[in-house]
Amino acid sequence: MKYVLLICDDETSSPSPAEIAADPAHRAYAAELERRGARRGGARLRPVADATTVRVRGGETLVSDGPFAETKDFIGGIDIIECADLDEAIELAARHPYALHGSIEVRPVWE
């Protein structure tokens, strides 16, 4: 079954892509996904300041800058993994380096 890991963290202390690529914890996590053959995709998201929120209310399209939610933690990226079950997905989410200071939301994918 496929799961999406929503990687949430405080954007003010987020490392650069180069720092993530050089970080041994991130490298070990990526290697574990590869070893298990679990990685199906993923992406790092641009900062929330670059976001645009779209809503349609009463037939009118409303567009605003930034995120919809008023929160300190934002989704900074996603990983798409394939696992035997939710227990394995949780195990992999717990290994993600951001689980130590942010949070990882695990969601099954409709298939």
N, CA, C and O atoms as a GROMACS GRO file, in nm:
protein
  444
    1MET      N    1   0.083  -0.116   0.000
    1MET     CA    2   0.000   0.000   0.000
    1MET      C    3   0.089   0.124   0.000
    1MET      O    4   0.195   0.125   0.062
    2LYS      N    5   0.045   0.228  -0.070
    2LYS     CA    6   0.120   0.352  -0.074
    2LYS      C    7   0.075   0.446   0.037
    2LYS      O    8  -0.043   0.453   0.073
    3TYR      N    9   0.174   0.518   0.090
    3TYR     CA   10   0.151   0.618   0.193
    3TYR      C   11   0.226   0.745   0.155
    3TYR      O   12   0.332   0.740   0.093
    4VAL      N   13   0.169   0.858   0.192
    4VAL     CA   14   0.238   0.986   0.179
    4VAL      C   15   0.280   1.029   0.319
    4VAL      O   16   0.200   1.031   0.412
    5LEU      N   17   0.406   1.063   0.332
    5LEU     CA   18   0.458   1.119   0.457
    5LEU      C   19   0.462   1.270   0.439
    5LEU      O   20   0.538   1.321   0.357
    6LEU      N   21   0.381   1.341   0.516
    6LEU     CA   22   0.381   1.487   0.512
    6LEU      C   23   0.482   1.534   0.617
    6LEU      O   24   0.463   1.514   0.737
    7ILE      N   25   0.588   1.594   0.570
    7ILE     CA   26   0.700   1.630   0.656
    7ILE      C   27   0.678   1.773   0.705
    7ILE      O   28   0.686   1.869   0.627
    8CYS      N   29   0.652   1.788   0.834
    8CYS     CA   30   0.616   1.917   0.892
    8CYS      C   31   0.726   1.964   0.986
    8CYS      O   32   0.785   1.886   1.061
    9ASP      N   33   0.753   2.095   0.979
    9ASP     CA   34   0.855   2.152   1.065
    9ASP      C   35   0.835   2.302   1.074
    9ASP      O   36   0.758   2.360   0.998
   10ASP      N   37   0.906   2.364   1.165
   10ASP     CA   38   0.908   2.508   1.178
   10ASP      C   39   1.000   2.560   1.067
   10ASP      O   40   1.120   2.534   1.067
   11GLU      N   41   0.941   2.632   0.975
   11GLU     CA   42   1.014   2.676   0.857
   11GLU      C   43   1.130   2.771   0.888
   11GLU      O   44   1.222   2.784   0.808
   12THR      N   45   1.126   2.838   1.002
   12THR     CA   46   1.231   2.933   1.034
   12THR      C   47   1.366   2.867   1.064
   12THR      O   48   1.469   2.934   1.059
   13SER      N   49   1.365   2.739   1.094
   13SER     CA   50   1.491   2.670   1.123
   13SER      C   51   1.521   2.559   1.023
   13SER      O   52   1.597   2.466   1.053
   14SER      N   53   1.462   2.567   0.907
   14SER     CA   54   1.475   2.463   0.807
   14SER      C   55   1.612   2.470   0.738
   14SER      O   56   1.655   2.577   0.695
   15PRO      N   57   1.681   2.356   0.726
   15PRO     CA   58   1.811   2.355   0.658
   15PRO      C   59   1.795   2.371   0.507
   15PRO      O   60   1.688   2.346   0.451
   16SER      N   61   1.902   2.412   0.443
   16SER     CA   62   1.902   2.427   0.297
   16SER      C   63   1.904   2.290   0.232
   16SER      O   64   1.938   2.191   0.297
   17PRO      N   65   1.868   2.280   0.103
   17PRO     CA   66   1.879   2.152   0.032
   17PRO      C   67   2.021   2.093   0.038
   17PRO      O   68   2.038   1.972   0.049
   18ALA      N   69   2.122   2.180   0.029
   18ALA     CA   70   2.261   2.131   0.036
   18ALA      C   71   2.292   2.072   0.174
   18ALA      O   72   2.360   1.970   0.184
   19GLU      N   73   2.242   2.137   0.279
   19GLU     CA   74   2.264   2.085   0.415
   19GLU      C   75   2.194   1.951   0.434
   19GLU      O   76   2.250   1.861   0.498
   20ILE      N   77   2.074   1.937   0.381
   20ILE     CA   78   2.002   1.810   0.390
   20ILE      C   79   2.079   1.701   0.317
   20ILE      O   80   2.095   1.590   0.368
   21ALA      N   81   2.126   1.732   0.196
   21ALA     CA   82   2.199   1.634   0.116
   21ALA      C   83   2.327   1.588   0.186
   21ALA      O   84   2.369   1.474   0.168
   22ALA      N   85   2.388   1.675   0.264
   22ALA     CA   86   2.513   1.641   0.332
   22ALA      C   87   2.492   1.579   0.470
   22ALA      O   88   2.586   1.526   0.529
   23ASP      N   89   2.372   1.586   0.522
   23ASP     CA   90   2.343   1.539   0.658
   23ASP      C   91   2.344   1.386   0.665
   23ASP      O   92   2.270   1.321   0.592
   24PRO      N   93   2.427   1.328   0.751
   24PRO     CA   94   2.434   1.182   0.762
   24PRO      C   95   2.300   1.118   0.799
   24PRO      O   96   2.270   1.008   0.752
   25ALA      N   97   2.219   1.184   0.882
   25ALA     CA   98   2.089   1.128   0.920
   25ALA      C   99   1.995   1.119   0.800
   25ALA      O  100   1.926   1.019   0.782
   26HIS      N  101   1.993   1.223   0.718
   26HIS     CA  102   1.910   1.220   0.597
   26HIS      C  103   1.962   1.116   0.497
   26HIS      O  104   1.884   1.046   0.432
   27ARG      N  105   2.092   1.106   0.486
   27ARG     CA  106   2.151   1.008   0.394
   27ARG      C  107   2.117   0.866   0.440
   27ARG      O  108   2.085   0.780   0.358
   28ALA      N  109   2.124   0.841   0.570
   28ALA     CA  110   2.091   0.708   0.623
   28ALA      C  111   1.944   0.676   0.601
   28ALA      O  112   1.909   0.563   0.566
   29TYR      N  113   1.857   0.775   0.620
   29TYR     CA  114   1.713   0.754   0.597
   29TYR      C  115   1.687   0.720   0.450
   29TYR      O  116   1.613   0.627   0.420
   30ALA      N  117   1.748   0.796   0.359
   30ALA     CA  118   1.730   0.770   0.216
   30ALA      C  119   1.784   0.631   0.179
   30ALA      O  120   1.724   0.561   0.098
   31ALA      N  121   1.895   0.592   0.238
   31ALA     CA  122   1.953   0.460   0.211
   31ALA      C  123   1.860   0.349   0.260
   31ALA      O  124   1.847   0.245   0.196
   32GLU      N  125   1.795   0.371   0.376
   32GLU     CA  126   1.702   0.272   0.429
   32GLU      C  127   1.581   0.256   0.337
   32GLU      O  128   1.536   0.144   0.311
   33LEU      N  129   1.528   0.367   0.287
   33LEU     CA  130   1.416   0.358   0.192
   33LEU      C  131   1.459   0.281   0.066
   33LEU      O  132   1.384   0.197   0.016
   34GLU      N  133   1.578   0.310   0.016
   34GLU     CA  134   1.628   0.240  -0.103
   34GLU      C  135   1.648   0.091  -0.074
   34GLU      O  136   1.612   0.007  -0.156
   35ARG      N  137   1.705   0.060   0.041
   35ARG     CA  138   1.729  -0.080   0.077
   35ARG      C  139   1.599  -0.159   0.079
   35ARG      O  140   1.594  -0.274   0.034
   36ARG      N  141   1.494  -0.098   0.132
   36ARG     CA  142   1.364  -0.165   0.139
   36ARG      C  143   1.286  -0.159   0.008
   36ARG      O  144   1.184  -0.227  -0.007
   37GLY      N  145   1.333  -0.079  -0.085
   37GLY     CA  146   1.259  -0.061  -0.210
   37GLY      C  147   1.127   0.011  -0.186
   37GLY      O  148   1.030  -0.009  -0.260
   38ALA      N  149   1.123   0.096  -0.083
   38ALA     CA  150   0.998   0.160  -0.043
   38ALA      C  151   0.975   0.297  -0.108
   38ALA      O  152   0.861   0.341  -0.118
   39ARG      N  153   1.079   0.363  -0.151
   39ARG     CA  154   1.065   0.499  -0.203
   39ARG      C  155   0.995   0.500  -0.338
   39ARG      O  156   1.036   0.431  -0.432
   40ARG      N  157   0.888   0.579  -0.347
   40ARG     CA  158   0.812   0.591  -0.471
   40ARG      C  159   0.812   0.732  -0.525
   40ARG      O  160   0.764   0.757  -0.636
   41GLY      N  161   0.866   0.825  -0.449
   41GLY     CA  162   0.874   0.963  -0.493
   41GLY      C  163   0.880   1.055  -0.375
   41GLY      O  164   0.882   1.012  -0.259
   42GLY      N  165   0.883   1.182  -0.404
   42GLY     CA  166   0.885   1.281  -0.298
   42GLY      C  167   0.936   1.412  -0.352
   42GLY      O  168   0.987   1.420  -0.463
   43ALA      N  169   0.922   1.515  -0.271
   43ALA     CA  170   0.969   1.647  -0.311
   43ALA      C  171   0.979   1.737  -0.190
   43ALA      O  172   0.902   1.724  -0.095
   44ARG      N  173   1.073   1.826  -0.195
   44ARG     CA  174   1.082   1.932  -0.095
   44ARG      C  175   1.004   2.050  -0.150
   44ARG      O  176   1.012   2.080  -0.269
   45LEU      N  177   0.929   2.116  -0.064
   45LEU     CA  178   0.846   2.227  -0.107
   45LEU      C  179   0.917   2.360  -0.084
   45LEU      O  180   0.997   2.375   0.008
   46ARG      N  181   0.885   2.456  -0.170
   46ARG     CA  182   0.938   2.591  -0.152
   46ARG      C  183   0.879   2.649  -0.024
   46ARG      O  184   0.780   2.596   0.027
   47PRO      N  185   0.937   2.756   0.030
   47PRO     CA  186   0.886   2.816   0.154
   47PRO      C  187   0.740   2.858   0.143
   47PRO      O  188   0.690   2.887   0.035
   48VAL      N  189   0.673   2.860   0.257
   48VAL     CA  190   0.532   2.894   0.263
   48VAL      C  191   0.505   3.035   0.210
   48VAL      O  192   0.395   3.064   0.166
   49ALA      N  193   0.605   3.121   0.216
   49ALA     CA  194   0.589   3.256   0.162
   49ALA      C  195   0.562   3.253   0.012
   49ALA      O  196   0.507   3.348  -0.043
   50ASP      N  197   0.601   3.144  -0.054
   50ASP     CA  198   0.578   3.130  -0.198
   50ASP      C  199   0.444   3.064  -0.230
   50ASP      O  200   0.410   3.048  -0.348
   51ALA      N  201   0.368   3.027  -0.128
   51ALA     CA  202   0.241   2.956  -0.149
   51ALA      C  203   0.131   3.051  -0.194
   51ALA      O  204   0.133   3.170  -0.166
   52THR      N  205   0.035   2.995  -0.266
   52THR     CA  206  -0.088   3.063  -0.304
   52THR      C  207  -0.203   2.972  -0.265
   52THR      O  208  -0.202   2.853  -0.297
   53THR      N  209  -0.302   3.026  -0.197
   53THR     CA  210  -0.418   2.949  -0.156
   53THR      C  211  -0.537   2.988  -0.243
   53THR      O  212  -0.564   3.106  -0.263
   54VAL      N  213  -0.608   2.888  -0.294
   54VAL     CA  214  -0.724   2.910  -0.382
   54VAL      C  215  -0.847   2.850  -0.315
   54VAL      O  216  -0.845   2.736  -0.269
   55ARG      N  217  -0.954   2.929  -0.309
   55ARG     CA  218  -1.083   2.883  -0.258
   55ARG      C  219  -1.190   2.930  -0.355
   55ARG      O  220  -1.175   3.034  -0.419
   56VAL      N  221  -1.296   2.854  -0.367
   56VAL     CA  222  -1.412   2.898  -0.444
   56VAL      C  223  -1.529   2.904  -0.348
   56VAL      O  224  -1.565   2.804  -0.286
   57ARG      N  225  -1.590   3.022  -0.335
   57ARG     CA  226  -1.703   3.044  -0.246
   57ARG      C  227  -1.811   3.116  -0.325
   57ARG      O  228  -1.789   3.224  -0.379
   58GLY      N  229  -1.927   3.056  -0.330
   58GLY     CA  230  -2.039   3.119  -0.400
   58GLY      C  231  -2.008   3.144  -0.547
   58GLY      O  232  -2.053   3.244  -0.603
   59GLY      N  233  -1.932   3.056  -0.608
   59GLY     CA  234  -1.897   3.070  -0.749
   59GLY      C  235  -1.784   3.166  -0.776
   59GLY      O  236  -1.744   3.184  -0.892
   60GLU      N  237  -1.730   3.229  -0.673
   60GLU     CA  238  -1.621   3.325  -0.690
   60GLU      C  239  -1.489   3.261  -0.648
   60GLU      O  240  -1.480   3.200  -0.541
   61THR      N  241  -1.388   3.275  -0.731
   61THR     CA  242  -1.254   3.224  -0.699
   61THR      C  243  -1.180   3.327  -0.617
   61THR      O  244  -1.163   3.442  -0.658
   62LEU      N  245  -1.137   3.285  -0.498
   62LEU     CA  246  -1.064   3.373  -0.408
   62LEU      C  247  -0.920   3.324  -0.401
   62LEU      O  248  -0.896   3.206  -0.372
   63VAL      N  249  -0.826   3.411  -0.427
   63VAL     CA  250  -0.685   3.377  -0.428
   63VAL      C  251  -0.614   3.464  -0.325
   63VAL      O  252  -0.631   3.585  -0.322
   64SER      N  253  -0.534   3.399  -0.239
   64SER     CA  254  -0.457   3.475  -0.140
   64SER      C  255  -0.315   3.421  -0.134
   64SER      O  256  -0.289   3.304  -0.164
   65ASP      N  257  -0.224   3.508  -0.096
   65ASP     CA  258  -0.084   3.469  -0.079
   65ASP      C  259  -0.070   3.392   0.051
   65ASP      O  260  -0.140   3.417   0.149
   66GLY      N  261   0.023   3.298   0.051
   66GLY     CA  262   0.054   3.225   0.172
   66GLY      C  263  -0.039   3.108   0.197
   66GLY      O  264  -0.126   3.077   0.116
   67PRO      N  265  -0.018   3.043   0.311
   67PRO     CA  266  -0.094   2.923   0.343
   67PRO      C  267  -0.232   2.957   0.397
   67PRO      O  268  -0.259   3.070   0.438
   68PHE      N  269  -0.318   2.858   0.395
   68PHE     CA  270  -0.451   2.873   0.453
   68PHE      C  271  -0.444   2.868   0.604
   68PHE      O  272  -0.509   2.947   0.672
   69ALA      N  273  -0.366   2.777   0.657
   69ALA     CA  274  -0.359   2.755   0.802
   69ALA      C  275  -0.275   2.862   0.870
   69ALA      O  276  -0.175   2.909   0.816
   70GLU      N  277  -0.317   2.900   0.989
   70GLU     CA  278  -0.239   2.991   1.074
   70GLU      C  279  -0.166   2.904   1.176
   70GLU      O  280  -0.221   2.873   1.281
   71THR      N  281  -0.045   2.866   1.145
   71THR     CA  282   0.029   2.776   1.231
   71THR      C  283   0.179   2.801   1.216
   71THR      O  284   0.222   2.859   1.116
   72LYS      N  285   0.256   2.758   1.312
   72LYS     CA  286   0.401   2.771   1.306
   72LYS      C  287   0.462   2.659   1.222
   72LYS      O  288   0.560   2.682   1.152
   73ASP      N  289   0.405   2.540   1.230
   73ASP     CA  290   0.457   2.425   1.154
   73ASP      C  291   0.391   2.418   1.018
   73ASP      O  292   0.269   2.432   1.006
   74PHE      N  293   0.471   2.396   0.916
   74PHE     CA  294   0.422   2.388   0.780
   74PHE      C  295   0.472   2.262   0.713
   74PHE      O  296   0.574   2.206   0.753
   75ILE      N  297   0.400   2.217   0.612
   75ILE     CA  298   0.445   2.103   0.534
   75ILE      C  299   0.560   2.151   0.446
   75ILE      O  300   0.542   2.237   0.360
   76GLY      N  301   0.676   2.095   0.471
   76GLY     CA  302   0.796   2.136   0.398
   76GLY      C  303   0.833   2.041   0.287
   76GLY      O  304   0.919   2.071   0.205
   77GLY      N  305   0.768   1.924   0.284
   77GLY     CA  306   0.797   1.827   0.179
   77GLY      C  307   0.713   1.703   0.198
   77GLY      O  308   0.641   1.689   0.296
   78ILE      N  309   0.724   1.615   0.102
   78ILE     CA  310   0.652   1.488   0.107
   78ILE      C  311   0.744   1.375   0.063
   78ILE      O  312   0.835   1.395  -0.017
   79ASP      N  313   0.719   1.260   0.116
   79ASP     CA  314   0.778   1.136   0.067
   79ASP      C  315   0.662   1.044   0.034
   79ASP      O  316   0.564   1.037   0.109
   80ILE      N  317   0.672   0.975  -0.075
   80ILE     CA  318   0.573   0.873  -0.111
   80ILE      C  319   0.644   0.739  -0.097
   80ILE      O  320   0.746   0.715  -0.161
   81ILE      N  321   0.586   0.653  -0.014
   81ILE     CA  322   0.649   0.524   0.013
   81ILE      C  323   0.548   0.412  -0.012
   81ILE      O  324   0.427   0.435  -0.012
   82GLU      N  325   0.599   0.294  -0.033
   82GLU     CA  326   0.514   0.176  -0.045
   82GLU      C  327   0.555   0.077   0.062
   82GLU      O  328   0.672   0.041   0.073
   83CYS      N  329   0.458   0.035   0.140
   83CYS     CA  330   0.483  -0.052   0.255
   83CYS      C  331   0.380  -0.164   0.259
   83CYS      O  332   0.276  -0.156   0.194
   84ALA      N  333   0.410  -0.265   0.335
   84ALA     CA  334   0.317  -0.376   0.351
   84ALA      C  335   0.193  -0.333   0.427
   84ALA      O  336   0.083  -0.380   0.399
   85ASP      N  337   0.210  -0.242   0.525
   85ASP     CA  338   0.097  -0.202   0.608
   85ASP      C  339   0.131  -0.073   0.682
   85ASP      O  340   0.242  -0.020   0.669
   86LEU      N  341   0.035  -0.023   0.759
   86LEU     CA  342   0.054   0.102   0.832
   86LEU      C  343   0.167   0.090   0.934
   86LEU      O  344   0.240   0.187   0.955
   87ASP      N  345   0.183  -0.025   0.995
   87ASP     CA  346   0.292  -0.041   1.093
   87ASP      C  347   0.428  -0.015   1.030
   87ASP      O  348   0.512   0.052   1.091
   88GLU      N  349   0.450  -0.066   0.910
   88GLU     CA  350   0.578  -0.042   0.842
   88GLU      C  351   0.592   0.105   0.804
   88GLU      O  352   0.700   0.162   0.815
   89ALA      N  353   0.483   0.168   0.760
   89ALA     CA  354   0.487   0.311   0.725
   89ALA      C  355   0.522   0.394   0.848
   89ALA      O  356   0.600   0.489   0.839
   90ILE      N  357   0.464   0.360   0.962
   90ILE     CA  358   0.495   0.431   1.086
   90ILE      C  359   0.641   0.410   1.125
   90ILE      O  360   0.708   0.504   1.169
   91GLU      N  361   0.689   0.289   1.109
   91GLU     CA  362   0.830   0.261   1.139
   91GLU      C  363   0.922   0.348   1.055
   91GLU      O  364   1.019   0.404   1.106
   92LEU      N  365   0.893   0.360   0.925
   92LEU     CA  366   0.976   0.443   0.838
   92LEU      C  367   0.961   0.591   0.873
   92LEU      O  368   1.059   0.665   0.872
   93ALA      N  369   0.840   0.635   0.904
   93ALA     CA  370   0.819   0.774   0.942
   93ALA      C  371   0.898   0.807   1.068
   93ALA      O  372   0.954   0.917   1.080
   94ALA      N  373   0.904   0.715   1.162
   94ALA     CA  374   0.978   0.736   1.285
   94ALA      C  375   1.129   0.746   1.261
   94ALA      O  376   1.201   0.805   1.342
   95ARG      N  377   1.176   0.690   1.151
   95ARG     CA  378   1.318   0.697   1.117
   95ARG      C  379   1.355   0.829   1.047
   95ARG      O  380   1.472   0.864   1.038
   96HIS      N  381   1.253   0.902   0.998
   96HIS     CA  382   1.281   1.027   0.926
   96HIS      C  383   1.345   1.127   1.022
   96HIS      O  384   1.297   1.144   1.134
   97PRO      N  385   1.454   1.193   0.980
   97PRO     CA  386   1.521   1.288   1.069
   97PRO      C  387   1.430   1.398   1.123
   97PRO      O  388   1.452   1.446   1.235
   98TYR      N  389   1.331   1.440   1.048
   98TYR     CA  390   1.243   1.547   1.095
   98TYR      C  391   1.149   1.502   1.206
   98TYR      O  392   1.092   1.585   1.276
   99ALA      N  393   1.134   1.373   1.224
   99ALA     CA  394   1.051   1.324   1.334
   99ALA      C  395   1.111   1.361   1.470
   99ALA      O  396   1.040   1.361   1.570
  100LEU      N  397   1.240   1.392   1.473
  100LEU     CA  398   1.308   1.427   1.598
  100LEU      C  399   1.276   1.568   1.647
  100LEU      O  400   1.286   1.596   1.766
  101HIS      N  401   1.238   1.659   1.556
  101HIS     CA  402   1.210   1.797   1.598
  101HIS      C  403   1.086   1.855   1.534
  101HIS      O  404   1.037   1.959   1.579
  102GLY      N  405   1.033   1.793   1.432
  102GLY     CA  406   0.908   1.834   1.369
  102GLY      C  407   0.807   1.722   1.386
  102GLY      O  408   0.797   1.662   1.493
  103SER      N  409   0.734   1.695   1.279
  103SER     CA  410   0.641   1.582   1.283
  103SER      C  411   0.625   1.526   1.143
  103SER      O  412   0.648   1.594   1.043
  104ILE      N  413   0.585   1.400   1.137
  104ILE     CA  414   0.560   1.332   1.011
  104ILE      C  415   0.416   1.280   1.016
  104ILE      O  416   0.383   1.195   1.099
  105GLU      N  417   0.332   1.331   0.929
  105GLU     CA  418   0.196   1.281   0.919
  105GLU      C  419   0.193   1.171   0.814
  105GLU      O  420   0.241   1.191   0.702
  106VAL      N  421   0.139   1.056   0.849
  106VAL     CA  422   0.133   0.940   0.760
  106VAL      C  423  -0.010   0.928   0.708
  106VAL      O  424  -0.105   0.917   0.786
  107ARG      N  425  -0.024   0.931   0.574
  107ARG     CA  426  -0.158   0.917   0.516
  107ARG      C  427  -0.158   0.812   0.407
  107ARG      O  428  -0.074   0.816   0.318
  108PRO      N  429  -0.253   0.718   0.414
  108PRO     CA  430  -0.265   0.620   0.306
  108PRO      C  431  -0.316   0.690   0.178
  108PRO      O  432  -0.388   0.789   0.185
  109VAL      N  433  -0.276   0.636   0.065
  109VAL     CA  434  -0.317   0.689  -0.065
  109VAL      C  435  -0.435   0.610  -0.116
  109VAL      O  436  -0.434   0.487  -0.112
  110TRP      N  437  -0.537   0.679  -0.165
  110TRP     CA  438  -0.649   0.609  -0.230
  110TRP      C  439  -0.598   0.546  -0.359
  110TRP      O  440  -0.539   0.614  -0.442
  111GLU      N  441  -0.621   0.418  -0.375
  111GLU     CA  442  -0.577   0.350  -0.498
  111GLU      C  443  -0.692   0.270  -0.553
  111GLU      O  444  -0.678   0.205  -0.657
   0.00000   0.00000   0.00000
